[in-house]
């Protein structure tokens, strides 16, 4: 039973660490993409 609980805790901690790393990275990528699209739009239409 203890092994099961420990496995669950490790799994939750691992997922939490992944989210902490992935979410800011995704936010940065989305922001960069939005800026590039905006610049491209301005250059094309302007």
mmCIF file of the N, C-alpha and C atoms, coordinates in Angstrom:
data_MODEL
# 
_entry.id   MODEL 
# 
loop_
_atom_site.group_PDB 
_atom_site.id 
_atom_site.type_symbol 
_atom_site.label_atom_id 
_atom_site.label_alt_id 
_atom_site.label_comp_id 
_atom_site.label_asym_id 
_atom_site.label_entity_id 
_atom_site.label_seq_id 
_atom_site.pdbx_PDB_ins_code 
_atom_site.Cartn_x 
_atom_site.Cartn_y 
_atom_site.Cartn_z 
_atom_site.occupancy 
_atom_site.B_iso_or_equiv 
_atom_site.pdbx_formal_charge 
_atom_site.auth_seq_id 
_atom_site.auth_comp_id 
_atom_site.auth_asym_id 
_atom_site.auth_atom_id 
_atom_site.pdbx_PDB_model_num 
ATOM 1   N N  . UNK A 1 1  ? 0.830  -1.210 0.000   1.00 0.00 ? 1  UNK A N  1 
ATOM 2   C CA . UNK A 1 1  ? 0.000  0.000  0.000   1.00 0.00 ? 1  UNK A CA 1 
ATOM 3   C C  . UNK A 1 1  ? 0.867  1.264  0.000   1.00 0.00 ? 1  UNK A C  1 
ATOM 4   N N  . UNK A 1 2  ? 1.946  1.242  0.796   1.00 0.00 ? 2  UNK A N  1 
ATOM 5   C CA . UNK A 1 2  ? 2.829  2.412  0.869   1.00 0.00 ? 2  UNK A CA 1 
ATOM 6   C C  . UNK A 1 2  ? 3.455  2.726  -0.482  1.00 0.00 ? 2  UNK A C  1 
ATOM 7   N N  . UNK A 1 3  ? 3.843  1.665  -1.212  1.00 0.00 ? 3  UNK A N  1 
ATOM 8   C CA . UNK A 1 3  ? 4.480  1.834  -2.519  1.00 0.00 ? 3  UNK A CA 1 
ATOM 9   C C  . UNK A 1 3  ? 3.523  2.543  -3.480  1.00 0.00 ? 3  UNK A C  1 
ATOM 10  N N  . UNK A 1 4  ? 2.235  2.183  -3.391  1.00 0.00 ? 4  UNK A N  1 
ATOM 11  C CA . UNK A 1 4  ? 1.210  2.785  -4.253  1.00 0.00 ? 4  UNK A CA 1 
ATOM 12  C C  . UNK A 1 4  ? 1.087  4.286  -3.971  1.00 0.00 ? 4  UNK A C  1 
ATOM 13  N N  . UNK A 1 5  ? 1.045  4.643  -2.692  1.00 0.00 ? 5  UNK A N  1 
ATOM 14  C CA . UNK A 1 5  ? 0.933  6.050  -2.288  1.00 0.00 ? 5  UNK A CA 1 
ATOM 15  C C  . UNK A 1 5  ? 2.161  6.835  -2.734  1.00 0.00 ? 5  UNK A C  1 
ATOM 16  N N  . UNK A 1 6  ? 3.345  6.244  -2.537  1.00 0.00 ? 6  UNK A N  1 
ATOM 17  C CA . UNK A 1 6  ? 4.598  6.884  -2.941  1.00 0.00 ? 6  UNK A CA 1 
ATOM 18  C C  . UNK A 1 6  ? 4.626  7.105  -4.448  1.00 0.00 ? 6  UNK A C  1 
ATOM 19  N N  . UNK A 1 7  ? 4.177  6.108  -5.200  1.00 0.00 ? 7  UNK A N  1 
ATOM 20  C CA . UNK A 1 7  ? 4.107  6.227  -6.656  1.00 0.00 ? 7  UNK A CA 1 
ATOM 21  C C  . UNK A 1 7  ? 3.193  7.363  -7.072  1.00 0.00 ? 7  UNK A C  1 
ATOM 22  N N  . UNK A 1 8  ? 2.050  7.468  -6.400  1.00 0.00 ? 8  UNK A N  1 
ATOM 23  C CA . UNK A 1 8  ? 1.076  8.522  -6.697  1.00 0.00 ? 8  UNK A CA 1 
ATOM 24  C C  . UNK A 1 8  ? 1.662  9.900  -6.403  1.00 0.00 ? 8  UNK A C  1 
ATOM 25  N N  . UNK A 1 9  ? 2.356  10.023 -5.269  1.00 0.00 ? 9  UNK A N  1 
ATOM 26  C CA . UNK A 1 9  ? 2.990  11.289 -4.895  1.00 0.00 ? 9  UNK A CA 1 
ATOM 27  C C  . UNK A 1 9  ? 4.050  11.682 -5.924  1.00 0.00 ? 9  UNK A C  1 
ATOM 28  N N  . UNK A 1 10 ? 4.898  10.721 -6.301  1.00 0.00 ? 10 UNK A N  1 
ATOM 29  C CA . UNK A 1 10 ? 5.937  10.982 -7.306  1.00 0.00 ? 10 UNK A CA 1 
ATOM 30  C C  . UNK A 1 10 ? 5.319  11.423 -8.625  1.00 0.00 ? 10 UNK A C  1 
ATOM 31  N N  . UNK A 1 11 ? 4.234  10.752 -9.016  1.00 0.00 ? 11 UNK A N  1 
ATOM 32  C CA . UNK A 1 11 ? 3.536  11.079 -10.259 1.00 0.00 ? 11 UNK A CA 1 
ATOM 33  C C  . UNK A 1 11 ? 3.006  12.513 -10.219 1.00 0.00 ? 11 UNK A C  1 
ATOM 34  N N  . UNK A 1 12 ? 2.359  12.876 -9.110  1.00 0.00 ? 12 UNK A N  1 
ATOM 35  C CA . UNK A 1 12 ? 1.791  14.226 -8.955  1.00 0.00 ? 12 UNK A CA 1 
ATOM 36  C C  . UNK A 1 12 ? 2.877  15.294 -8.971  1.00 0.00 ? 12 UNK A C  1 
ATOM 37  N N  . UNK A 1 13 ? 3.974  15.045 -8.253  1.00 0.00 ? 13 UNK A N  1 
ATOM 38  C CA . UNK A 1 13 ? 5.085  15.995 -8.210  1.00 0.00 ? 13 UNK A CA 1 
ATOM 39  C C  . UNK A 1 13 ? 5.698  16.160 -9.599  1.00 0.00 ? 13 UNK A C  1 
ATOM 40  N N  . UNK A 1 14 ? 5.894  15.043 -10.302 1.00 0.00 ? 14 UNK A N  1 
ATOM 41  C CA . UNK A 1 14 ? 6.440  15.080 -11.665 1.00 0.00 ? 14 UNK A CA 1 
ATOM 42  C C  . UNK A 1 14 ? 5.557  15.890 -12.595 1.00 0.00 ? 14 UNK A C  1 
ATOM 43  N N  . UNK A 1 15 ? 4.250  15.651 -12.535 1.00 0.00 ? 15 UNK A N  1 
ATOM 44  C CA . UNK A 1 15 ? 3.301  16.398 -13.372 1.00 0.00 ? 15 UNK A CA 1 
ATOM 45  C C  . UNK A 1 15 ? 3.339  17.886 -13.039 1.00 0.00 ? 15 UNK A C  1 
ATOM 46  N N  . UNK A 1 16 ? 3.404  18.199 -11.762 1.00 0.00 ? 16 UNK A N  1 
ATOM 47  C CA . UNK A 1 16 ? 3.481  19.592 -11.328 1.00 0.00 ? 16 UNK A CA 1 
ATOM 48  C C  . UNK A 1 16 ? 4.720  20.285 -11.876 1.00 0.00 ? 16 UNK A C  1 
ATOM 49  N N  . UNK A 1 17 ? 5.868  19.598 -11.815 1.00 0.00 ? 17 UNK A N  1 
ATOM 50  C CA . UNK A 1 17 ? 7.118  20.163 -12.332 1.00 0.00 ? 17 UNK A CA 1 
ATOM 51  C C  . UNK A 1 17 ? 7.025  20.390 -13.838 1.00 0.00 ? 17 UNK A C  1 
ATOM 52  N N  . UNK A 1 18 ? 6.443  19.420 -14.557 1.00 0.00 ? 18 UNK A N  1 
ATOM 53  C CA . UNK A 1 18 ? 6.270  19.560 -16.005 1.00 0.00 ? 18 UNK A CA 1 
ATOM 54  C C  . UNK A 1 18 ? 5.418  20.783 -16.327 1.00 0.00 ? 18 UNK A C  1 
ATOM 55  N N  . UNK A 1 19 ? 4.316  20.944 -15.593 1.00 0.00 ? 19 UNK A N  1 
ATOM 56  C CA . UNK A 1 19 ? 3.422  22.084 -15.834 1.00 0.00 ? 19 UNK A CA 1 
ATOM 57  C C  . UNK A 1 19 ? 4.147  23.404 -15.586 1.00 0.00 ? 19 UNK A C  1 
ATOM 58  N N  . UNK A 1 20 ? 4.933  23.454 -14.508 1.00 0.00 ? 20 UNK A N  1 
ATOM 59  C CA . UNK A 1 20 ? 5.680  24.670 -14.170 1.00 0.00 ? 20 UNK A CA 1 
ATOM 60  C C  . UNK A 1 20 ? 6.651  25.041 -15.293 1.00 0.00 ? 20 UNK A C  1 
ATOM 61  N N  . UNK A 1 21 ? 7.250  24.035 -15.932 1.00 0.00 ? 21 UNK A N  1 
ATOM 62  C CA . UNK A 1 21 ? 8.200  24.282 -17.023 1.00 0.00 ? 21 UNK A CA 1 
ATOM 63  C C  . UNK A 1 21 ? 7.472  24.597 -18.328 1.00 0.00 ? 21 UNK A C  1 
ATOM 64  N N  . UNK A 1 22 ? 6.436  23.807 -18.642 1.00 0.00 ? 22 UNK A N  1 
ATOM 65  C CA . UNK A 1 22 ? 5.772  23.878 -19.952 1.00 0.00 ? 22 UNK A CA 1 
ATOM 66  C C  . UNK A 1 22 ? 4.913  25.126 -20.112 1.00 0.00 ? 22 UNK A C  1 
ATOM 67  N N  . UNK A 1 23 ? 4.151  25.506 -19.073 1.00 0.00 ? 23 UNK A N  1 
ATOM 68  C CA . UNK A 1 23 ? 3.210  26.624 -19.216 1.00 0.00 ? 23 UNK A CA 1 
ATOM 69  C C  . UNK A 1 23 ? 3.910  27.949 -19.523 1.00 0.00 ? 23 UNK A C  1 
ATOM 70  N N  . UNK A 1 24 ? 4.981  28.340 -18.788 1.00 0.00 ? 24 UNK A N  1 
ATOM 71  C CA . UNK A 1 24 ? 5.686  29.583 -19.161 1.00 0.00 ? 24 UNK A CA 1 
ATOM 72  C C  . UNK A 1 24 ? 6.296  29.506 -20.559 1.00 0.00 ? 24 UNK A C  1 
ATOM 73  N N  . UNK A 1 25 ? 6.830  28.321 -20.924 1.00 0.00 ? 25 UNK A N  1 
ATOM 74  C CA . UNK A 1 25 ? 7.428  28.143 -22.251 1.00 0.00 ? 25 UNK A CA 1 
ATOM 75  C C  . UNK A 1 25 ? 6.365  28.338 -23.330 1.00 0.00 ? 25 UNK A C  1 
ATOM 76  N N  . UNK A 1 26 ? 5.192  27.732 -23.133 1.00 0.00 ? 26 UNK A N  1 
ATOM 77  C CA . UNK A 1 26 ? 4.094  27.876 -24.091 1.00 0.00 ? 26 UNK A CA 1 
ATOM 78  C C  . UNK A 1 26 ? 3.647  29.326 -24.180 1.00 0.00 ? 26 UNK A C  1 
ATOM 79  N N  . UNK A 1 27 ? 3.559  29.990 -23.030 1.00 0.00 ? 27 UNK A N  1 
ATOM 80  C CA . UNK A 1 27 ? 3.167  31.400 -23.008 1.00 0.00 ? 27 UNK A CA 1 
ATOM 81  C C  . UNK A 1 27 ? 4.153  32.245 -23.803 1.00 0.00 ? 27 UNK A C  1 
ATOM 82  N N  . UNK A 1 28 ? 5.445  31.968 -23.647 1.00 0.00 ? 28 UNK A N  1 
ATOM 83  C CA . UNK A 1 28 ? 6.503  32.690 -24.355 1.00 0.00 ? 28 UNK A CA 1 
ATOM 84  C C  . UNK A 1 28 ? 6.387  32.446 -25.853 1.00 0.00 ? 28 UNK A C  1 
ATOM 85  N N  . UNK A 1 29 ? 6.171  31.183 -26.252 1.00 0.00 ? 29 UNK A N  1 
ATOM 86  C CA . UNK A 1 29 ? 6.037  30.824 -27.670 1.00 0.00 ? 29 UNK A CA 1 
ATOM 87  C C  . UNK A 1 29 ? 4.811  31.505 -28.277 1.00 0.00 ? 29 UNK A C  1 
ATOM 88  N N  . UNK A 1 30 ? 3.685  31.471 -27.572 1.00 0.00 ? 30 UNK A N  1 
ATOM 89  C CA . UNK A 1 30 ? 2.454  32.098 -28.077 1.00 0.00 ? 30 UNK A CA 1 
ATOM 90  C C  . UNK A 1 30 ? 2.625  33.601 -28.223 1.00 0.00 ? 30 UNK A C  1 
ATOM 91  N N  . UNK A 1 31 ? 3.278  34.227 -27.247 1.00 0.00 ? 31 UNK A N  1 
ATOM 92  C CA . UNK A 1 31 ? 3.518  35.673 -27.300 1.00 0.00 ? 31 UNK A CA 1 
ATOM 93  C C  . UNK A 1 31 ? 4.402  36.026 -28.490 1.00 0.00 ? 31 UNK A C  1 
ATOM 94  N N  . UNK A 1 32 ? 5.486  35.268 -28.668 1.00 0.00 ? 32 UNK A N  1 
ATOM 95  C CA . UNK A 1 32 ? 6.400  35.499 -29.790 1.00 0.00 ? 32 UNK A CA 1 
ATOM 96  C C  . UNK A 1 32 ? 5.677  35.324 -31.123 1.00 0.00 ? 32 UNK A C  1 
ATOM 97  N N  . UNK A 1 33 ? 4.883  34.261 -31.236 1.00 0.00 ? 33 UNK A N  1 
ATOM 98  C CA . UNK A 1 33 ? 4.125  33.996 -32.462 1.00 0.00 ? 33 UNK A CA 1 
ATOM 99  C C  . UNK A 1 33 ? 3.170  35.154 -32.754 1.00 0.00 ? 33 UNK A C  1 
ATOM 100 N N  . UNK A 1 34 ? 2.473  35.637 -31.740 1.00 0.00 ? 34 UNK A N  1 
ATOM 101 C CA . UNK A 1 34 ? 1.527  36.740 -31.916 1.00 0.00 ? 34 UNK A CA 1 
ATOM 102 C C  . UNK A 1 34 ? 2.249  37.997 -32.401 1.00 0.00 ? 34 UNK A C  1 
ATOM 103 N N  . UNK A 1 35 ? 3.423  38.295 -31.827 1.00 0.00 ? 35 UNK A N  1 
ATOM 104 C CA . UNK A 1 35 ? 4.205  39.472 -32.224 1.00 0.00 ? 35 UNK A CA 1 
ATOM 105 C C  . UNK A 1 35 ? 4.667  39.336 -33.672 1.00 0.00 ? 35 UNK A C  1 
ATOM 106 N N  . UNK A 1 36 ? 5.165  38.158 -34.055 1.00 0.00 ? 36 UNK A N  1 
ATOM 107 C CA . UNK A 1 36 ? 5.625  37.921 -35.426 1.00 0.00 ? 36 UNK A CA 1 
ATOM 108 C C  . UNK A 1 36 ? 4.483  38.062 -36.427 1.00 0.00 ? 36 UNK A C  1 
ATOM 109 N N  . UNK A 1 37 ? 3.315  37.522 -36.083 1.00 0.00 ? 37 UNK A N  1 
ATOM 110 C CA . UNK A 1 37 ? 2.139  37.635 -36.956 1.00 0.00 ? 37 UNK A CA 1 
ATOM 111 C C  . UNK A 1 37 ? 1.757  39.103 -37.112 1.00 0.00 ? 37 UNK A C  1 
ATOM 112 N N  . UNK A 1 38 ? 1.785  39.843 -36.017 1.00 0.00 ? 38 UNK A N  1 
ATOM 113 C CA . UNK A 1 38 ? 1.450  41.272 -36.046 1.00 0.00 ? 38 UNK A CA 1 
ATOM 114 C C  . UNK A 1 38 ? 2.427  42.039 -36.931 1.00 0.00 ? 38 UNK A C  1 
ATOM 115 N N  . UNK A 1 39 ? 3.730  41.786 -36.767 1.00 0.00 ? 39 UNK A N  1 
ATOM 116 C CA . UNK A 1 39 ? 4.758  42.447 -37.584 1.00 0.00 ? 39 UNK A CA 1 
ATOM 117 C C  . UNK A 1 39 ? 4.564  42.103 -39.061 1.00 0.00 ? 39 UNK A C  1 
ATOM 118 N N  . UNK A 1 40 ? 4.341  40.830 -39.350 1.00 0.00 ? 40 UNK A N  1 
ATOM 119 C CA . UNK A 1 40 ? 4.101  40.394 -40.723 1.00 0.00 ? 40 UNK A CA 1 
ATOM 120 C C  . UNK A 1 40 ? 2.884  41.084 -41.320 1.00 0.00 ? 40 UNK A C  1 
ATOM 121 N N  . UNK A 1 41 ? 1.831  41.199 -40.536 1.00 0.00 ? 41 UNK A N  1 
ATOM 122 C CA . UNK A 1 41 ? 0.596  41.843 -40.988 1.00 0.00 ? 41 UNK A CA 1 
ATOM 123 C C  . UNK A 1 41 ? 0.832  43.318 -41.303 1.00 0.00 ? 41 UNK A C  1 
ATOM 124 N N  . UNK A 1 42 ? 1.541  44.002 -40.395 1.00 0.00 ? 42 UNK A N  1 
ATOM 125 C CA . UNK A 1 42 ? 1.835  45.434 -40.580 1.00 0.00 ? 42 UNK A CA 1 
ATOM 126 C C  . UNK A 1 42 ? 2.699  45.647 -41.821 1.00 0.00 ? 42 UNK A C  1 
ATOM 127 N N  . UNK A 1 43 ? 3.735  44.824 -42.001 1.00 0.00 ? 43 UNK A N  1 
ATOM 128 C CA . UNK A 1 43 ? 4.630  44.951 -43.154 1.00 0.00 ? 43 UNK A CA 1 
ATOM 129 C C  . UNK A 1 43 ? 3.893  44.665 -44.466 1.00 0.00 ? 43 UNK A C  1 
ATOM 130 N N  . UNK A 1 44 ? 2.997  43.700 -44.442 1.00 0.00 ? 44 UNK A N  1 
ATOM 131 C CA . UNK A 1 44 ? 2.262  43.323 -45.653 1.00 0.00 ? 44 UNK A CA 1 
ATOM 132 C C  . UNK A 1 44 ? 1.236  44.391 -46.027 1.00 0.00 ? 44 UNK A C  1 
ATOM 133 N N  . UNK A 1 45 ? 0.524  44.883 -45.050 1.00 0.00 ? 45 UNK A N  1 
ATOM 134 C CA . UNK A 1 45 ? -0.577 45.825 -45.311 1.00 0.00 ? 45 UNK A CA 1 
ATOM 135 C C  . UNK A 1 45 ? -0.126 47.281 -45.268 1.00 0.00 ? 45 UNK A C  1 
ATOM 136 N N  . UNK A 1 46 ? 0.977  47.547 -44.567 1.00 0.00 ? 46 UNK A N  1 
ATOM 137 C CA . UNK A 1 46 ? 1.373  48.918 -44.328 1.00 0.00 ? 46 UNK A CA 1 
ATOM 138 C C  . UNK A 1 46 ? 2.190  49.550 -45.411 1.00 0.00 ? 46 UNK A C  1 
# 
